[in-house]
Amino acid sequence: MAKRKRRYSPSAGSDVKSEMHRFKRGTARSGPGGKGGKVKSRRQAIAIGLSKARKEGKKVPKKAS
């Protein structure tokens, strides 16, 4: 059985993990430079973590439009 190729790099996963940790503590903020409001959902926290990983050039699939 062939092994599937990873879609996300392990370091991208750690970015999402740290963003989820911030969300659970209630310190995650949205918007550029964290100037927006408080992150209110898990999905939003995951999206922010993936966005940060993309900006750093980590292996993350393109955003679905």
C-alpha positions in Angstrom: 0.0 0.0 0.0 1.4 3.4 -1.1 2.0 6.0 1.6 0.1 9.3 1.1 2.1 12.5 0.8 1.8 15.0 3.6 -0.3 18.1 2.7 0.8 20.1 5.6 4.3 20.4 7.0 4.8 19.5 10.7 5.9 23.1 11.4 2.6 24.4 9.9 0.8 22.1 12.3 2.7 23.5 15.2 1.7 27.0 14.1 -2.0 26.0 14.2 -1.4 24.3 17.6 0.0 27.5 19.1 -2.8 29.6 17.7 -5.4 27.1 19.2 -3.6 27.4 22.5 -3.9 31.2 22.4 -7.6 30.9 21.4 -8.3 28.6 24.4 -6.6 31.0 26.8 -8.6 33.9 25.3 -5.6 35.9 24.0 -6.0 35.2 20.3 -6.8 38.4 18.3 -7.8 38.7 14.6 -6.9 41.2 12.0 -3.5 42.7 10.9 -1.2 43.0 13.9 -3.9 41.6 16.2 -5.8 44.9 16.1 -9.2 43.3 15.4 -11.5 41.7 17.9 -11.2 38.5 19.9 -11.2 35.2 18.0 -14.5 33.6 18.7 -14.4 30.2 17.0 -12.1 27.2 16.5 -12.4 27.5 12.7 -11.2 31.1 12.9 -8.2 30.2 15.1 -7.2 27.4 12.7 -7.5 29.8 9.7 -5.2 32.3 11.5 -2.6 29.6 12.2 -2.6 28.4 8.6 -2.4 32.0 7.3 0.7 32.6 9.6 2.3 29.4 8.3 1.7 30.5 4.6 3.3 33.9 5.3 6.4 32.1 6.7 6.6 30.0 3.5 5.7 26.7 5.1 4.1 23.8 3.2 0.4 24.5 3.3 -2.2 24.1 0.5 -3.6 27.2 -1.2 -6.7 28.7 0.2 -9.9 27.3 -1.2 -11.9 30.1 -2.9 
